[in-house]
Amino acid sequence: MEHRKKNDNRPYVPSLFRNNSISNMALDIKIGDREAHVRMIKREGTKATIQIDDKIYDVDIVMVEEGVYSIIHEGRSYNIEMIQGTGPKNYFVNTYYSSHELDIIDAQSRYQQNRNKDGLHSGDKVISTPMPGKVVKILVNEGEQVEKGTTLIIISAMKMESEYKSPADGKVKRIYVTEGETISGHQPLIEIE
């Protein structure tokens, strides 16, 4: 077991991914509205067998650089960047095609989740990007009604374009940026009410 000092600022890396000889370790991961049960069945070197819910994947995982991973599954290569989020068990995961906020769910976070179940947090409907970039296209206008999943804005970061979608049905309350604008990480882009 790894012990960390209280002021240790290193990113939290789940034990599921730290130990090279681990098998049968499990955790829950929340991405958006979906929660998945992830279990490392077997790992030898870069080869791993992972179960996500009821499906089993044989993959080859290589850390290309700090926080950047190359995953090969059935002959296809996927590049993933993980950026430490707002908490020790929160990450922003970026691929060439999309960005997602990911939370590692343990007993403490499940308790907090159940306590806060009755209402949205103030930031739940504010769209922001985890990294600096440039606004490519804004696809909505203030006052426009949108459905959950509607693409609102396209951001270019790290030579990739990412679409950011509405987290809920609602109305575009405010657009904080303009097309062509350079933005910083975690900057509010669009607010839905």
C-alpha positions as CSV (number, residue, x, y, z in Angstrom):
1,M,0.0,0.0,0.0
2,E,1.4,3.4,-1.0
3,H,1.3,6.0,1.8
4,R,1.0,9.7,0.7
5,K,1.7,12.7,2.8
6,K,-1.2,15.1,3.3
7,N,0.4,17.9,1.2
8,D,1.6,15.5,-1.6
9,N,0.5,17.2,-4.9
10,R,1.1,14.2,-7.1
11,P,-1.9,13.2,-9.1
12,Y,-3.9,10.3,-7.7
13,V,-3.4,7.2,-9.8
14,P,-5.8,4.4,-8.9
15,S,-4.0,1.3,-7.6
16,L,-5.7,-0.5,-10.4
17,F,-3.2,1.1,-12.8
18,R,-0.1,1.4,-10.6
19,N,0.9,-2.2,-10.0
20,N,2.2,-4.2,-12.9
21,S,1.3,-7.6,-11.4
22,I,-2.2,-6.7,-10.3
23,S,-5.1,-8.9,-11.0
24,N,-8.8,-8.9,-9.9
25,M,-8.7,-5.3,-8.7
26,A,-11.9,-3.2,-9.3
27,L,-13.3,0.3,-9.1
28,D,-16.2,2.4,-10.4
29,I,-15.7,5.2,-12.8
30,K,-18.2,7.9,-13.7
31,I,-18.1,9.6,-17.1
32,G,-21.0,12.1,-17.5
33,D,-24.2,10.3,-16.6
34,R,-22.7,6.8,-17.0
35,E,-21.1,4.9,-14.2
36,A,-19.1,1.8,-15.1
37,H,-17.6,-1.0,-13.0
38,V,-14.0,-1.5,-14.1
39,R,-12.0,-4.5,-13.1
40,M,-8.4,-5.4,-14.0
41,I,-8.5,-9.1,-14.5
42,K,-4.8,-9.6,-15.5
43,R,-1.8,-7.4,-16.3
44,E,1.6,-8.5,-17.5
45,G,3.9,-5.7,-18.7
46,T,1.9,-3.6,-21.2
47,K,-0.7,-6.3,-21.9
48,A,-3.9,-6.2,-19.8
49,T,-7.3,-7.8,-19.6
50,I,-9.9,-5.4,-18.4
51,Q,-13.6,-5.9,-17.7
52,I,-15.9,-2.9,-18.1
53,D,-19.3,-3.8,-16.8
54,D,-20.0,-7.2,-18.5
55,K,-17.6,-6.8,-21.4
56,I,-14.0,-8.0,-21.4
57,Y,-11.2,-6.3,-23.4
58,D,-7.7,-7.4,-24.1
59,V,-5.5,-4.3,-24.6
60,D,-2.0,-3.1,-24.8
61,I,-1.4,0.0,-22.7
62,V,1.7,2.2,-23.0
63,M,2.3,5.5,-21.2
64,V,3.8,7.6,-24.0
65,E,4.6,10.5,-21.7
66,E,3.3,11.7,-18.3
67,G,-0.5,11.6,-18.5
68,V,-0.6,10.4,-22.2
69,Y,-1.5,6.8,-23.0
70,S,-1.6,4.7,-26.2
71,I,-4.1,1.9,-26.0
72,I,-4.3,-0.8,-28.7
73,H,-7.4,-2.9,-28.8
74,E,-8.2,-5.3,-31.7
75,G,-5.5,-3.7,-33.9
76,R,-6.8,-0.2,-33.4
77,S,-4.8,2.5,-31.6
78,Y,-6.4,5.0,-29.3
79,N,-4.5,7.9,-27.8
80,I,-5.8,9.3,-24.4
81,E,-4.6,12.2,-22.4
82,M,-5.5,12.4,-18.7
83,I,-5.3,15.7,-16.9
84,Q,-5.7,16.1,-13.2
85,G,-9.1,17.7,-12.5
86,T,-10.4,19.7,-9.6
87,G,-10.0,16.9,-7.0
88,P,-7.6,14.0,-6.4
89,K,-10.0,11.5,-8.0
90,N,-11.2,13.7,-10.9
91,Y,-9.7,13.8,-14.4
92,F,-10.3,15.3,-17.8
93,V,-9.8,12.6,-20.4
94,N,-9.1,13.8,-23.9
95,T,-9.1,11.8,-27.2
96,Y,-8.7,13.0,-30.7
97,Y,-12.5,13.2,-31.0
98,S,-13.9,14.1,-27.6
99,S,-13.2,15.2,-24.0
100,H,-14.8,13.8,-20.9
101,E,-14.7,14.5,-17.2
102,L,-14.1,11.3,-15.3
103,D,-14.5,10.7,-11.5
104,I,-13.2,7.7,-9.7
105,I,-16.0,6.5,-7.3
106,D,-15.0,5.2,-3.9
107,A,-16.9,5.0,-0.6
108,Q,-16.2,8.6,0.3
109,S,-17.3,10.0,-3.1
110,R,-20.3,7.7,-3.2
111,Y,-21.4,9.1,0.2
112,Q,-21.0,12.7,-1.1
113,Q,-22.9,11.9,-4.3
114,N,-25.8,10.5,-2.3
115,R,-25.9,13.6,-0.1
116,N,-26.0,15.9,-3.1
117,K,-28.5,13.8,-5.1
118,D,-31.4,16.2,-4.7
119,G,-30.0,19.2,-6.6
120,L,-27.6,20.3,-9.3
121,H,-24.3,22.0,-8.2
122,S,-24.0,25.6,-9.4
123,G,-21.4,24.6,-12.1
124,D,-23.3,21.6,-13.5
125,K,-24.7,23.6,-16.4
126,V,-21.7,25.7,-17.2
127,I,-19.8,24.3,-20.2
128,S,-16.0,24.7,-19.9
129,T,-12.9,23.1,-21.4
130,P,-10.2,21.3,-19.3
131,M,-7.3,22.9,-21.3
132,P,-6.4,26.0,-23.1
133,G,-7.4,26.2,-26.8
134,K,-9.3,28.3,-29.4
135,V,-13.0,28.6,-30.1
136,V,-13.6,27.2,-33.6
137,K,-17.3,27.5,-33.9
138,I,-20.3,28.4,-31.7
139,L,-23.4,26.5,-32.9
140,V,-26.0,28.2,-30.7
141,N,-27.3,31.6,-29.7
142,E,-28.3,33.1,-26.4
143,G,-31.9,32.4,-25.6
144,E,-32.0,29.3,-27.9
145,Q,-33.7,26.2,-26.5
146,V,-31.4,23.1,-26.6
147,E,-31.8,19.4,-25.8
148,K,-29.4,17.3,-23.8
149,G,-26.6,16.2,-26.1
150,T,-26.9,19.1,-28.6
151,T,-23.4,20.2,-29.7
152,L,-23.0,23.8,-28.5
153,I,-19.4,24.7,-29.3
154,I,-16.3,23.4,-31.0
155,I,-12.9,24.0,-29.4
156,S,-9.5,23.3,-30.9
157,A,-6.8,22.2,-28.4
158,M,-3.6,20.2,-28.9
159,K,-4.3,19.9,-32.7
160,M,-7.7,18.3,-32.0
161,E,-11.2,19.6,-32.3
162,S,-13.6,18.7,-29.5
163,E,-17.4,19.2,-29.5
164,Y,-18.9,20.2,-26.2
165,K,-22.5,19.2,-25.7
166,S,-25.4,20.4,-23.5
167,P,-25.5,18.4,-20.3
168,A,-29.3,18.9,-20.0
169,D,-32.4,20.2,-21.8
170,G,-32.7,24.0,-21.3
171,K,-32.1,27.4,-22.7
172,V,-28.7,29.0,-23.6
173,K,-28.5,31.6,-20.8
174,R,-25.1,33.1,-21.7
175,I,-22.3,32.7,-24.2
176,Y,-19.0,33.9,-22.6
177,V,-16.7,33.6,-25.6
178,T,-16.6,34.5,-29.3
179,E,-15.5,32.5,-32.4
180,G,-11.7,32.7,-32.9
181,E,-11.1,33.6,-29.2
182,T,-8.2,32.0,-27.4
183,I,-9.4,30.5,-24.1
184,S,-7.7,29.2,-20.9
185,G,-8.4,25.9,-19.2
186,H,-11.6,25.7,-17.1
187,Q,-12.8,29.0,-18.5
188,P,-16.6,29.2,-18.7
189,L,-17.8,29.0,-22.3
190,I,-21.6,28.6,-22.3
191,E,-24.2,28.5,-19.6
192,I,-27.5,26.6,-19.8
193,E,-30.5,27.3,-17.6
